[in-house]
């Protein structure tokens, strides 16, 4: 089963004003928290798929997202969406903070590449990722589109974003010695 991770909603079922940290997380792996994993689904607005050009970047995005989903210190709030970007440790933080779906993707990409793609939201995230040089051009998801761990999913119309954390195809190049 393909699993995706994202920042979804605060502890009160609202988009803004949530307390720092994930008040809904009760276990690991987290599938019910504010920032959590869930089985892959096709969003009602459709998905664009953005795939890292470098397999290690994609793999690291998946690891960072999974770590964020299982970190009880990371919660959801659009009004406090930058606190994850500003805490020590990023997705490994030990300090309570918040994010929203796009700022969480921004942090995961930063951890995978060492570079910040800059201010973004779901309406311009695909453009930002393409312009970063780390990703291939977006493709429209359909049922025959292969999904890889580390792929970033963005709704075709402003709305939501997530990253594939497990169950997708794995793209890790062999070392030259193994070829």
Backbone torsions as a table, in degrees:
resi	resn	phi	psi	omega
1	UNK	NA	133.5	177.2
2	UNK	-81.3	129.7	178.6
3	UNK	-114.6	141.6	176.2
4	UNK	-120.5	156.8	177.9
5	UNK	-125.5	146.1	179.2
6	UNK	-165.7	165.9	169.1
7	UNK	-89.6	126.8	-168.0
8	UNK	-114.7	-55.1	-174.9
9	UNK	-167.0	154.1	-177.7
10	UNK	-78.6	178.2	-174.6
11	UNK	-63.3	-17.6	-179.4
12	UNK	-101.8	3.6	-177.5
13	UNK	79.4	20.5	-178.1
14	UNK	-116.6	165.8	-178.1
15	UNK	-88.6	-26.6	-176.3
16	UNK	-133.5	150.7	174.4
17	UNK	94.4	5.3	180.0
18	UNK	-69.6	151.6	177.5
19	UNK	-69.3	148.5	176.6
20	UNK	-58.5	144.2	-179.4
21	UNK	89.5	167.2	-176.7
22	UNK	-98.1	101.6	-179.5
23	UNK	-76.0	-16.7	-175.7
24	UNK	-94.4	-15.6	-177.1
25	UNK	-69.7	128.8	179.3
26	UNK	-121.2	-17.7	-177.8
27	UNK	-157.1	170.3	174.8
28	UNK	-122.3	138.7	-3.3
29	UNK	-67.6	143.3	-175.0
30	UNK	-85.9	119.5	177.2
31	UNK	-120.9	6.7	-178.2
32	UNK	-129.4	-7.4	-174.0
33	UNK	-74.9	179.2	177.3
34	UNK	-62.3	-40.4	174.8
35	UNK	-118.5	110.8	-171.1
36	UNK	-158.9	177.3	-178.8
37	UNK	-104.1	155.0	175.6
38	UNK	-155.0	161.0	177.3
39	UNK	-60.7	145.5	176.9
40	UNK	-54.6	141.5	175.4
41	UNK	-145.8	162.2	175.4
42	UNK	-95.0	117.5	-178.8
43	UNK	-64.4	148.6	179.9
44	UNK	-62.0	-22.7	177.2
45	UNK	-92.0	2.1	-177.3
46	UNK	78.3	165.0	179.4
47	UNK	-120.4	143.4	157.2
48	UNK	-96.4	146.0	175.4
49	UNK	-113.5	126.5	173.7
50	UNK	-116.9	125.8	-175.2
51	UNK	-115.4	133.8	177.4
52	UNK	-64.0	141.8	177.1
53	UNK	-70.8	-31.7	-179.5
54	UNK	-101.8	125.7	-177.7
55	UNK	-58.8	-37.2	-179.1
56	UNK	-66.5	-37.4	176.5
57	UNK	-61.5	-47.7	178.5
58	UNK	-60.6	-44.6	178.7
59	UNK	-60.4	-41.7	-178.8
60	UNK	-70.5	-34.6	174.8
61	UNK	-59.9	-45.4	179.1
62	UNK	-60.8	-43.5	179.4
63	UNK	-63.8	-45.9	-179.2
64	UNK	-63.4	-41.0	179.3
65	UNK	-65.5	-44.7	179.1
66	UNK	-61.2	-41.6	178.8
67	UNK	-62.2	-43.6	179.1
68	UNK	-62.4	-42.9	-179.2
69	UNK	-63.3	-29.6	-178.9
70	UNK	-97.8	6.8	-179.9
71	UNK	-100.0	107.9	-177.8
72	UNK	-62.5	-13.9	179.9
73	UNK	-81.6	-9.4	-177.7
74	UNK	-108.1	114.6	179.2
75	UNK	-114.7	-168.7	-175.9
76	UNK	-118.7	132.6	168.7
77	UNK	-169.3	122.1	177.3
78	UNK	-66.6	-34.0	-178.0
79	UNK	-72.4	-15.6	179.5
80	UNK	-124.3	32.4	-170.3
81	UNK	-66.3	-20.0	-176.6
82	UNK	-90.8	-8.1	-174.6
83	UNK	-63.6	-34.4	175.3
84	UNK	-61.3	-39.5	-178.6
85	UNK	-66.2	-20.0	-174.3
86	UNK	-109.3	-0.4	179.5
87	UNK	-91.2	152.8	176.0
88	UNK	-68.3	135.3	175.3
89	UNK	96.1	-10.7	179.6
90	UNK	54.2	-126.5	-177.4
91	UNK	-70.0	-8.6	175.2
92	UNK	-95.4	5.4	-171.9
93	UNK	-53.0	146.8	174.2
94	UNK	-107.2	4.1	179.3
95	UNK	-106.4	137.6	179.3
96	UNK	-66.3	133.5	-177.6
97	UNK	-154.6	179.9	178.9
98	UNK	-135.0	168.1	174.7
99	UNK	-156.3	175.4	165.2
100	UNK	-123.3	-176.4	-172.3
101	UNK	-62.4	-41.5	-177.0
102	UNK	-75.6	-36.4	178.3
103	UNK	-69.7	-28.4	175.4
104	UNK	-68.4	-44.1	175.8
105	UNK	-60.4	-43.6	178.8
106	UNK	-55.8	-44.4	179.5
107	UNK	-65.9	-42.6	179.8
108	UNK	-63.6	-40.3	177.5
109	UNK	-65.8	-40.1	178.2
110	UNK	-61.4	-42.7	178.8
111	UNK	-67.2	-32.5	-178.2
112	UNK	-79.9	-30.2	-174.3
113	UNK	-111.5	-19.7	-174.3
114	UNK	82.8	2.7	-179.0
115	UNK	-127.4	146.1	178.6
116	UNK	-93.8	127.1	179.1
117	UNK	-76.8	-8.7	177.0
118	UNK	89.3	-178.7	-177.7
119	UNK	-50.8	130.9	179.8
120	UNK	-155.3	162.1	171.8
121	UNK	-147.3	175.6	-172.9
122	UNK	-63.6	-22.2	179.1
123	UNK	-73.2	-23.7	180.0
124	UNK	-125.2	4.9	-175.8
125	UNK	-61.1	-43.1	179.8
126	UNK	-60.4	-43.2	177.2
127	UNK	-60.2	-46.0	-179.2
128	UNK	-60.7	-44.2	-179.6
129	UNK	-65.2	-43.3	178.6
130	UNK	-63.2	-43.3	-178.8
131	UNK	-69.4	-19.7	-179.9
132	UNK	-66.4	-24.1	-177.4
133	UNK	87.5	-6.0	-178.4
134	UNK	-89.6	-11.5	-172.7
135	UNK	-126.8	148.3	170.7
136	UNK	-70.4	166.4	175.9
137	UNK	-61.3	145.0	179.7
138	UNK	-59.2	148.6	173.2
139	UNK	-124.3	150.8	175.7
140	UNK	-77.5	128.4	177.3
141	UNK	-73.3	135.7	166.1
142	UNK	-140.2	172.5	-172.3
143	UNK	-61.4	-16.2	178.2
144	UNK	-98.0	1.0	179.5
145	UNK	-73.4	123.4	176.1
146	UNK	-69.1	141.6	179.7
147	UNK	-113.6	131.3	-179.3
148	UNK	-115.9	149.0	172.9
149	UNK	-56.7	134.1	-179.3
150	UNK	92.4	-8.8	175.2
151	UNK	-62.2	142.4	176.2
152	UNK	-103.5	128.9	179.6
153	UNK	-105.7	131.3	179.9
154	UNK	-134.6	132.3	178.7
155	UNK	-61.8	146.7	-177.1
156	UNK	-67.5	-24.0	174.4
157	UNK	-121.8	140.4	-179.1
158	UNK	-34.3	129.5	-179.3
159	UNK	176.5	-65.3	-173.0
160	UNK	-152.6	159.0	174.0
161	UNK	-146.5	151.3	-178.8
162	UNK	-152.5	169.6	175.6
163	UNK	-128.8	143.9	177.4
164	UNK	-74.8	123.5	-176.4
165	UNK	-106.7	-23.6	178.7
166	UNK	-165.9	160.6	176.2
167	UNK	87.9	-14.8	176.1
168	UNK	-81.9	175.1	176.4
169	UNK	-65.1	147.9	178.8
170	UNK	-103.4	130.2	-179.0
171	UNK	-119.0	84.1	174.7
172	UNK	-121.0	121.3	-178.9
173	UNK	-67.4	148.3	175.4
174	UNK	-75.4	150.9	171.7
175	UNK	-68.3	153.5	-179.3
176	UNK	-56.8	-33.9	-179.7
177	UNK	-66.0	-25.1	-177.2
178	UNK	-85.2	-15.7	-174.8
179	UNK	-75.1	NA	NA
